[in-house]
Amino acid sequence: MIVTHRNEFLAHALAQIAGFEYPYLQVVVGLHGVDIADGEIERLIRASGLGAVEGREVVVHRIGRDVPFGRAMQEACDRADGVLITKVDDDDHYAPEHVWDLVLARMYSGAQLVGKALDWIHVQADDVTAFRPVYPAESYATFVAGGTMLISKADLLAAGGWRPVPKSIDRALIEQVKRIGGLVYRTHGLGYVYVRHGAEHTAVVSDEHFLTQNARQWPGLIAHEAFGTVQA
């Protein structure tokens, strides 16, 4: 599931999802105040290759610009037919095995909400990729990378759904899951690169935050198949 208000990232996001190696995915695309014609959306889906992947169904849902981000997320989730829901952010990078990583983590952890460690960050303003292993992997936690969350539709309902607020919706959902006695599990950080750029973010921390406590930095966007960042 992806909810975006930035049409300039749609092509990237759809291409990332098209690369997922999972047998069946229903892809819910929530257009949050995006002024784009139906024909252009269809063209982007075709160009991404998503429509040609077996076992893929694409559902496009338009959401008003004045709807808070959290409520927009819930609207998109309400249109999902699957048992499990995973959140994809429009500007991040995902490896082909990303969804499998989350599904398997849910199976062996027994947690209601799972996500990846936020280890790899591409800070576009400085054009570096930082390896920042601050959060222990393979552990029960109070934080996971927001662009990697996976939860069942039933557990999302039990937790009260996405909080209808404009920001900090990932943290709010974690708090709600913990409040009902649920478990949150953080698996490894491979297969995911969080992107920080000059465009608007719902996160409140600065770019400089991600350049502290680094174990190592690479110039530009790190290129490796483990992150889905190697160009074909």
Secondary structure, 3 states (H helix, E strand, C coil): CEEECCHHHHHHHHHHHHCCCCCCEEEEEEEECCCCCHHHHHHHHHHHCHHHCCCEEEEEEEECCCCCHHHHHHHHHHCCCCCEEECCCCCCEECCCHHHHHHHHHHHHCCCEEEECCCEEEECCCCEEEECCCCCCCEECCCCCHHHCEEEHHHHHHCCCCCCCCCCHHHHHHHHHHHCCCCEEEECCCCEEEEECCCCCCCCCCHHHHHCCCCEEEECCCCCHHHCCCCC
